[in-house]
Amino acid sequence: MSTQANRRQMCLVAFLQAQNCSNYPASWRHPEAASDFMSPAYYQRIARVLEDARFHLAFFDDRLAIPDMYHHDHAITVKHGIRSVKLDPVLVAQVMGLATTHLGIGCTYSTTYYEPFHVARVFATLDLLLSGRAAWNVVTSLNDSEAMNFGQSSHLGHDERYDRADEFMQVVLGHWATWADDAIVMDRTSGLFAHPDKVRALHHEGRFFKSKGPFTVPRSQQGQPILMQAGQSGRGREFAARWGELVFALYPTLEIGRKTYRDFKAQVASIGRNPDDVKVAPAIYVVAAPSQAMAEDKMALIDSLALPEDSFALLSEVLNFDFGAKPVDQPFTDAEMSSISGLQAMRDKVVTLSGKRNPTPADFVKFSGRGTVRECPAFVGTPQRIADQLEEWFADACDGFVVAATHVPGAYEDFARLVVPELQRRGLFHREYASPTLRGSLGIGSMVRAGPPAFP
């Protein structure tokens, strides 16, 4: 691989959970995993490691229920610690943000179970308090357990969730645009605090929402928070192309990633957006060590921590279907496949990789990798080997990577100590932040300044 500096440099995002484990549910069983996950020191330590390594962003995934779809019971989840603790990610994000000065901080918030004004104010406030470093990961949520925690009997249908989310984004972006950048003057002599003609009401009335305004939070140093999205289904990709600025992807293989990246960028351009303003970053695991043998030994230990219950509990959660209701080798019926209302992209991935229209629960475990470190590509080896692989992917399949942790904080400490210097040596990753704001660091212009994309 080339060791010459490249003009195009990758973005790096840390994929976090405000809970007892990382994205890998068995991570809490790792002998080197920190156990003080309910303390501010735990998150501040991670934040400092990531900022020292010049990561652009740390963001928190979230669900609004613990995984209790498997056998319709929470007992296994609690017993085995399968993401069974979920702190409020915004509060945790603020703890991390106040311990850093350049690291972007993002959180997941649902368009299905919150109101647009509330979400707009939470993230606009977070953005101001962090001096323009906030990001909102936009999700539509996944399953009936989340619905029941918010007084509903079942989750909204797939397309209706996205219809609601489209209007939700209109309202949020509308509120963020109601204050002009120069509205506030604070002239004590004249008594003028802000120009009334530079603050307007929204007066939105639509199918799902009514919201009057004016908004209560002025614009931040970066204008508005970065919008993250992870839509993978056809309708989800349409939503991501319209609204996303940093798009989180799942690539089973490099070949699939290249096609997905090319097609998605074309989709972004087709609706009049600049594809360079939309960064695509697939999720990966990285296990790095000074030698290949040492890295493979580390990976063997990590692999050995997973339990079958981890996979079945998390598949049930993300697909909104009880995987305890079927023998593991019995194919799903057509009706059961159609009834999957959660992450349809995962269902489609299993169908594609297995070559079966009606896979079994065992096929779902094998081909989804859910609950294991095989859910997304795992790069295992020396810093040079890993950098070679990342460089190959970065060439024409992505704009950067979302780095998940096999255990915390060790996985990020190893990545920062071993892999980042090699990427910097090759000119693939920055040595210093380009801007004090997240938007400036990523090189993404503001959607509010240009106006949101046309909405039919």
Secondary structure as a PSIPRED ss2 file (coil, helix, strand):
# PSIPRED VFORMAT (PSIPRED V4.0)

   1 M C   1.000  0.000  0.000
   2 S C   1.000  0.000  0.000
   3 T C   1.000  0.000  0.000
   4 Q C   1.000  0.000  0.000
   5 A C   1.000  0.000  0.000
   6 N C   1.000  0.000  0.000
   7 R C   1.000  0.000  0.000
   8 R C   1.000  0.000  0.000
   9 Q C   1.000  0.000  0.000
  10 M C   1.000  0.000  0.000
  11 C E   0.000  0.000  1.000
  12 L E   0.000  0.000  1.000
  13 V E   0.000  0.000  1.000
  14 A E   0.000  0.000  1.000
  15 F E   0.000  0.000  1.000
  16 L E   0.000  0.000  1.000
  17 Q E   0.000  0.000  1.000
  18 A C   1.000  0.000  0.000
  19 Q E   0.000  0.000  1.000
  20 N C   1.000  0.000  0.000
  21 C C   1.000  0.000  0.000
  22 S C   1.000  0.000  0.000
  23 N C   1.000  0.000  0.000
  24 Y C   1.000  0.000  0.000
  25 P H   0.000  1.000  0.000
  26 A H   0.000  1.000  0.000
  27 S H   0.000  1.000  0.000
  28 W H   0.000  1.000  0.000
  29 R H   0.000  1.000  0.000
  30 H C   1.000  0.000  0.000
  31 P C   1.000  0.000  0.000
  32 E C   1.000  0.000  0.000
  33 A C   1.000  0.000  0.000
  34 A C   1.000  0.000  0.000
  35 S C   1.000  0.000  0.000
  36 D C   1.000  0.000  0.000
  37 F C   1.000  0.000  0.000
  38 M C   1.000  0.000  0.000
  39 S C   1.000  0.000  0.000
  40 P H   0.000  1.000  0.000
  41 A H   0.000  1.000  0.000
  42 Y H   0.000  1.000  0.000
  43 Y H   0.000  1.000  0.000
  44 Q H   0.000  1.000  0.000
  45 R H   0.000  1.000  0.000
  46 I H   0.000  1.000  0.000
  47 A H   0.000  1.000  0.000
  48 R H   0.000  1.000  0.000
  49 V H   0.000  1.000  0.000
  50 L H   0.000  1.000  0.000
  51 E H   0.000  1.000  0.000
  52 D H   0.000  1.000  0.000
  53 A C   1.000  0.000  0.000
  54 R C   1.000  0.000  0.000
  55 F C   1.000  0.000  0.000
  56 H C   1.000  0.000  0.000
  57 L E   0.000  0.000  1.000
  58 A E   0.000  0.000  1.000
  59 F E   0.000  0.000  1.000
  60 F E   0.000  0.000  1.000
  61 D E   0.000  0.000  1.000
  62 D C   1.000  0.000  0.000
  63 R C   1.000  0.000  0.000
  64 L C   1.000  0.000  0.000
  65 A C   1.000  0.000  0.000
  66 I C   1.000  0.000  0.000
  67 P C   1.000  0.000  0.000
  68 D C   1.000  0.000  0.000
  69 M C   1.000  0.000  0.000
  70 Y H   0.000  1.000  0.000
  71 H H   0.000  1.000  0.000
  72 H H   0.000  1.000  0.000
  73 D C   1.000  0.000  0.000
  74 H C   1.000  0.000  0.000
  75 A H   0.000  1.000  0.000
  76 I H   0.000  1.000  0.000
  77 T H   0.000  1.000  0.000
  78 V H   0.000  1.000  0.000
  79 K H   0.000  1.000  0.000
  80 H H   0.000  1.000  0.000
  81 G C   1.000  0.000  0.000
  82 I C   1.000  0.000  0.000
  83 R C   1.000  0.000  0.000
  84 S C   1.000  0.000  0.000
  85 V C   1.000  0.000  0.000
  86 K E   0.000  0.000  1.000
  87 L C   1.000  0.000  0.000
  88 D C   1.000  0.000  0.000
  89 P H   0.000  1.000  0.000
  90 V H   0.000  1.000  0.000
  91 L H   0.000  1.000  0.000
  92 V H   0.000  1.000  0.000
  93 A H   0.000  1.000  0.000
  94 Q H   0.000  1.000  0.000
  95 V H   0.000  1.000  0.000
  96 M H   0.000  1.000  0.000
  97 G H   0.000  1.000  0.000
  98 L C   1.000  0.000  0.000
  99 A C   1.000  0.000  0.000
 100 T C   1.000  0.000  0.000
 101 T C   1.000  0.000  0.000
 102 H C   1.000  0.000  0.000
 103 L C   1.000  0.000  0.000
 104 G E   0.000  0.000  1.000
 105 I E   0.000  0.000  1.000
 106 G E   0.000  0.000  1.000
 107 C E   0.000  0.000  1.000
 108 T E   0.000  0.000  1.000
 109 Y E   0.000  0.000  1.000
 110 S E   0.000  0.000  1.000
 111 T C   1.000  0.000  0.000
 112 T C   1.000  0.000  0.000
 113 Y C   1.000  0.000  0.000
 114 Y C   1.000  0.000  0.000
 115 E C   1.000  0.000  0.000
 116 P H   0.000  1.000  0.000
 117 F H   0.000  1.000  0.000
 118 H H   0.000  1.000  0.000
 119 V H   0.000  1.000  0.000
 120 A H   0.000  1.000  0.000
 121 R H   0.000  1.000  0.000
 122 V H   0.000  1.000  0.000
 123 F H   0.000  1.000  0.000
 124 A H   0.000  1.000  0.000
 125 T H   0.000  1.000  0.000
 126 L H   0.000  1.000  0.000
 127 D H   0.000  1.000  0.000
 128 L H   0.000  1.000  0.000
 129 L H   0.000  1.000  0.000
 130 L C   1.000  0.000  0.000
 131 S C   1.000  0.000  0.000
 132 G C   1.000  0.000  0.000
 133 R C   1.000  0.000  0.000
 134 A E   0.000  0.000  1.000
 135 A E   0.000  0.000  1.000
 136 W E   0.000  0.000  1.000
 137 N E   0.000  0.000  1.000
 138 V E   0.000  0.000  1.000
 139 V E   0.000  0.000  1.000
 140 T C   1.000  0.000  0.000
 141 S C   1.000  0.000  0.000
 142 L C   1.000  0.000  0.000
 143 N C   1.000  0.000  0.000
 144 D H   0.000  1.000  0.000
 145 S H   0.000  1.000  0.000
 146 E H   0.000  1.000  0.000
 147 A H   0.000  1.000  0.000
 148 M H   0.000  1.000  0.000
 149 N H   0.000  1.000  0.000
 150 F C   1.000  0.000  0.000
 151 G C   1.000  0.000  0.000
 152 Q C   1.000  0.000  0.000
 153 S C   1.000  0.000  0.000
 154 S C   1.000  0.000  0.000
 155 H C   1.000  0.000  0.000
 156 L C   1.000  0.000  0.000
 157 G C   1.000  0.000  0.000
 158 H H   0.000  1.000  0.000
 159 D H   0.000  1.000  0.000
 160 E H   0.000  1.000  0.000
 161 R H   0.000  1.000  0.000
 162 Y H   0.000  1.000  0.000
 163 D H   0.000  1.000  0.000
 164 R H   0.000  1.000  0.000
 165 A H   0.000  1.000  0.000
 166 D H   0.000  1.000  0.000
 167 E H   0.000  1.000  0.000
 168 F H   0.000  1.000  0.000
 169 M H   0.000  1.000  0.000
 170 Q H   0.000  1.000  0.000
 171 V H   0.000  1.000  0.000
 172 V H   0.000  1.000  0.000
 173 L H   0.000  1.000  0.000
 174 G H   0.000  1.000  0.000
 175 H H   0.000  1.000  0.000
 176 W H   0.000  1.000  0.000
 177 A C   1.000  0.000  0.000
 178 T C   1.000  0.000  0.000
 179 W E   0.000  0.000  1.000
 180 A C   1.000  0.000  0.000
 181 D C   1.000  0.000  0.000
 182 D C   1.000  0.000  0.000
 183 A C   1.000  0.000  0.000
 184 I E   0.000  0.000  1.000
 185 V E   0.000  0.000  1.000
 186 M E   0.000  0.000  1.000
 187 D E   0.000  0.000  1.000
 188 R C   1.000  0.000  0.000
 189 T C   1.000  0.000  0.000
 190 S C   1.000  0.000  0.000
 191 G C   1.000  0.000  0.000
 192 L E   0.000  0.000  1.000
 193 F E   0.000  0.000  1.000
 194 A E   0.000  0.000  1.000
 195 H C   1.000  0.000  0.000
 196 P H   0.000  1.000  0.000
 197 D H   0.000  1.000  0.000
 198 K H   0.000  1.000  0.000
 199 V E   0.000  0.000  1.000
 200 R C   1.000  0.000  0.000
 201 A C   1.000  0.000  0.000
 202 L C   1.000  0.000  0.000
 203 H C   1.000  0.000  0.000
 204 H E   0.000  0.000  1.000
 205 E E   0.000  0.000  1.000
 206 G C   1.000  0.000  0.000
 207 R C   1.000  0.000  0.000
 208 F C   1.000  0.000  0.000
 209 F C   1.000  0.000  0.000
 210 K E   0.000  0.000  1.000
 211 S E   0.000  0.000  1.000
 212 K C   1.000  0.000  0.000
 213 G C   1.000  0.000  0.000
 214 P C   1.000  0.000  0.000
 215 F C   1.000  0.000  0.000
 216 T C   1.000  0.000  0.000
 217 V C   1.000  0.000  0.000
 218 P C   1.000  0.000  0.000
 219 R C   1.000  0.000  0.000
 220 S E   0.000  0.000  1.000
 221 Q C   1.000  0.000  0.000
 222 Q C   1.000  0.000  0.000
 223 G E   0.000  0.000  1.000
 224 Q C   1.000  0.000  0.000
 225 P C   1.000  0.000  0.000
 226 I E   0.000  0.000  1.000
 227 L E   0.000  0.000  1.000
 228 M E   0.000  0.000  1.000
 229 Q E   0.000  0.000  1.000
 230 A C   1.000  0.000  0.000
 231 G C   1.000  0.000  0.000
 232 Q C   1.000  0.000  0.000
 233 S C   1.000  0.000  0.000
 234 G H   0.000  1.000  0.000
 235 R H   0.000  1.000  0.000
 236 G H   0.000  1.000  0.000
 237 R H   0.000  1.000  0.000
 238 E H   0.000  1.000  0.000
 239 F H   0.000  1.000  0.000
 240 A H   0.000  1.000  0.000
 241 A H   0.000  1.000  0.000
 242 R H   0.000  1.000  0.000
 243 W H   0.000  1.000  0.000
 244 G C   1.000  0.000  0.000
 245 E C   1.000  0.000  0.000
 246 L E   0.000  0.000  1.000
 247 V E   0.000  0.000  1.000
 248 F E   0.000  0.000  1.000
 249 A E   0.000  0.000  1.000
 250 L C   1.000  0.000  0.000
 251 Y C   1.000  0.000  0.000
 252 P C   1.000  0.000  0.000
 253 T C   1.000  0.000  0.000
 254 L H   0.000  1.000  0.000
 255 E H   0.000  1.000  0.000
 256 I H   0.000  1.000  0.000
 257 G H   0.000  1.000  0.000
 258 R H   0.000  1.000  0.000
 259 K H   0.000  1.000  0.000
 260 T H   0.000  1.000  0.000
 261 Y H   0.000  1.000  0.000
 262 R H   0.000  1.000  0.000
 263 D H   0.000  1.000  0.000
 264 F H   0.000  1.000  0.000
 265 K H   0.000  1.000  0.000
 266 A H   0.000  1.000  0.000
 267 Q H   0.000  1.000  0.000
 268 V H   0.000  1.000  0.000
 269 A H   0.000  1.000  0.000
 270 S H   0.000  1.000  0.000
 271 I C   1.000  0.000  0.000
 272 G C   1.000  0.000  0.000
 273 R C   1.000  0.000  0.000
 274 N C   1.000  0.000  0.000
 275 P H   0.000  1.000  0.000
 276 D H   0.000  1.000  0.000
 277 D H   0.000  1.000  0.000
 278 V C   1.000  0.000  0.000
 279 K E   0.000  0.000  1.000
 280 V E   0.000  0.000  1.000
 281 A E   0.000  0.000  1.000
 282 P E   0.000  0.000  1.000
 283 A E   0.000  0.000  1.000
 284 I E   0.000  0.000  1.000
 285 Y E   0.000  0.000  1.000
 286 V E   0.000  0.000  1.000
 287 V E   0.000  0.000  1.000
 288 A E   0.000  0.000  1.000
 289 A C   1.000  0.000  0.000
 290 P C   1.000  0.000  0.000
 291 S C   1.000  0.000  0.000
 292 Q H   0.000  1.000  0.000
 293 A H   0.000  1.000  0.000
 294 M H   0.000  1.000  0.000
 295 A H   0.000  1.000  0.000
 296 E H   0.000  1.000  0.000
 297 D H   0.000  1.000  0.000
 298 K H   0.000  1.000  0.000
 299 M H   0.000  1.000  0.000
 300 A H   0.000  1.000  0.000
 301 L H   0.000  1.000  0.000
 302 I H   0.000  1.000  0.000
 303 D H   0.000  1.000  0.000
 304 S H   0.000  1.000  0.000
 305 L C   1.000  0.000  0.000
 306 A C   1.000  0.000  0.000
 307 L C   1.000  0.000  0.000
 308 P H   0.000  1.000  0.000
 309 E H   0.000  1.000  0.000
 310 D H   0.000  1.000  0.000
 311 S H   0.000  1.000  0.000
 312 F H   0.000  1.000  0.000
 313 A H   0.000  1.000  0.000
 314 L H   0.000  1.000  0.000
 315 L H   0.000  1.000  0.000
 316 S H   0.000  1.000  0.000
 317 E H   0.000  1.000  0.000
 318 V H   0.000  1.000  0.000
 319 L H   0.000  1.000  0.000
 320 N C   1.000  0.000  0.000
 321 F C   1.000  0.000  0.000
 322 D C   1.000  0.000  0.000
 323 F H   0.000  1.000  0.000
 324 G H   0.000  1.000  0.000
 325 A H   0.000  1.000  0.000
 326 K C   1.000  0.000  0.000
 327 P C   1.000  0.000  0.000
 328 V C   1.000  0.000  0.000
 329 D C   1.000  0.000  0.000
 330 Q C   1.000  0.000  0.000
 331 P C   1.000  0.000  0.000
 332 F C   1.000  0.000  0.000
 333 T C   1.000  0.000  0.000
 334 D H   0.000  1.000  0.000
 335 A H   0.000  1.000  0.000
 336 E H   0.000  1.000  0.000
 337 M H   0.000  1.000  0.000
 338 S H   0.000  1.000  0.000
 339 S H   0.000  1.000  0.000
 340 I C   1.000  0.000  0.000
 341 S C   1.000  0.000  0.000
 342 G C   1.000  0.000  0.000
 343 L C   1.000  0.000  0.000
 344 Q H   0.000  1.000  0.000
 345 A H   0.000  1.000  0.000
 346 M H   0.000  1.000  0.000
 347 R H   0.000  1.000  0.000
 348 D H   0.000  1.000  0.000
 349 K H   0.000  1.000  0.000
 350 V H   0.000  1.000  0.000
 351 V H   0.000  1.000  0.000
 352 T H   0.000  1.000  0.000
 353 L H   0.000  1.000  0.000
 354 S H   0.000  1.000  0.000
 355 G C   1.000  0.000  0.000
 356 K C   1.000  0.000  0.000
 357 R C   1.000  0.000  0.000
 358 N C   1.000  0.000  0.000
 359 P C   1.000  0.000  0.000
 360 T C   1.000  0.000  0.000
 361 P H   0.000  1.000  0.000
 362 A H   0.000  1.000  0.000
 363 D H   0.000  1.000  0.000
 364 F H   0.000  1.000  0.000
 365 V H   0.000  1.000  0.000
 366 K H   0.000  1.000  0.000
 367 F H   0.000  1.000  0.000
 368 S H   0.000  1.000  0.000
 369 G C   1.000  0.000  0.000
 370 R C   1.000  0.000  0.000
 371 G C   1.000  0.000  0.000
 372 T C   1.000  0.000  0.000
 373 V C   1.000  0.000  0.000
 374 R C   1.000  0.000  0.000
 375 E C   1.000  0.000  0.000
 376 C C   1.000  0.000  0.000
 377 P C   1.000  0.000  0.000
 378 A E   0.000  0.000  1.000
 379 F E   0.000  0.000  1.000
 380 V E   0.000  0.000  1.000
 381 G E   0.000  0.000  1.000
 382 T C   1.000  0.000  0.000
 383 P H   0.000  1.000  0.000
 384 Q H   0.000  1.000  0.000
 385 R H   0.000  1.000  0.000
 386 I H   0.000  1.000  0.000
 387 A H   0.000  1.000  0.000
 388 D H   0.000  1.000  0.000
 389 Q H   0.000  1.000  0.000
 390 L H   0.000  1.000  0.000
 391 E H   0.000  1.000  0.000
 392 E H   0.000  1.000  0.000
 393 W H   0.000  1.000  0.000
 394 F H   0.000  1.000  0.000
 395 A H   0.000  1.000  0.000
 396 D H   0.000  1.000  0.000
 397 A C   1.000  0.000  0.000
 398 C C   1.000  0.000  0.000
 399 D C   1.000  0.000  0.000
 400 G E   0.000  0.000  1.000
 401 F E   0.000  0.000  1.000
 402 V E   0.000  0.000  1.000
 403 V E   0.000  0.000  1.000
 404 A E   0.000  0.000  1.000
 405 A C   1.000  0.000  0.000
 406 T C   1.000  0.000  0.000
 407 H C   1.000  0.000  0.000
 408 V C   1.000  0.000  0.000
 409 P C   1.000  0.000  0.000
 410 G H   0.000  1.000  0.000
 411 A H   0.000  1.000  0.000
 412 Y H   0.000  1.000  0.000
 413 E H   0.000  1.000  0.000
 414 D H   0.000  1.000  0.000
 415 F H   0.000  1.000  0.000
 416 A H   0.000  1.000  0.000
 417 R H   0.000  1.000  0.000
 418 L H   0.000  1.000  0.000
 419 V H   0.000  1.000  0.000
 420 V H   0.000  1.000  0.000
 421 P H   0.000  1.000  0.000
 422 E H   0.000  1.000  0.000
 423 L H   0.000  1.000  0.000
 424 Q H   0.000  1.000  0.000
 425 R H   0.000  1.000  0.000
 426 R C   1.000  0.000  0.000
 427 G C   1.000  0.000  0.000
 428 L C   1.000  0.000  0.000
 429 F C   1.000  0.000  0.000
 430 H C   1.000  0.000  0.000
 431 R C   1.000  0.000  0.000
 432 E C   1.000  0.000  0.000
 433 Y C   1.000  0.000  0.000
 434 A C   1.000  0.000  0.000
 435 S C   1.000  0.000  0.000
 436 P C   1.000  0.000  0.000
 437 T C   1.000  0.000  0.000
 438 L H   0.000  1.000  0.000
 439 R H   0.000  1.000  0.000
 440 G H   0.000  1.000  0.000
 441 S H   0.000  1.000  0.000
 442 L H   0.000  1.000  0.000
 443 G C   1.000  0.000  0.000
 444 I C   1.000  0.000  0.000
 445 G C   1.000  0.000  0.000
 446 S C   1.000  0.000  0.000
 447 M H   0.000  1.000  0.000
 448 V H   0.000  1.000  0.000
 449 R H   0.000  1.000  0.000
 450 A H   0.000  1.000  0.000
 451 G C   1.000  0.000  0.000
 452 P C   1.000  0.000  0.000
 453 P C   1.000  0.000  0.000
 454 A C   1.000  0.000  0.000
 455 F C   1.000  0.000  0.000
 456 P C   1.000  0.000  0.000
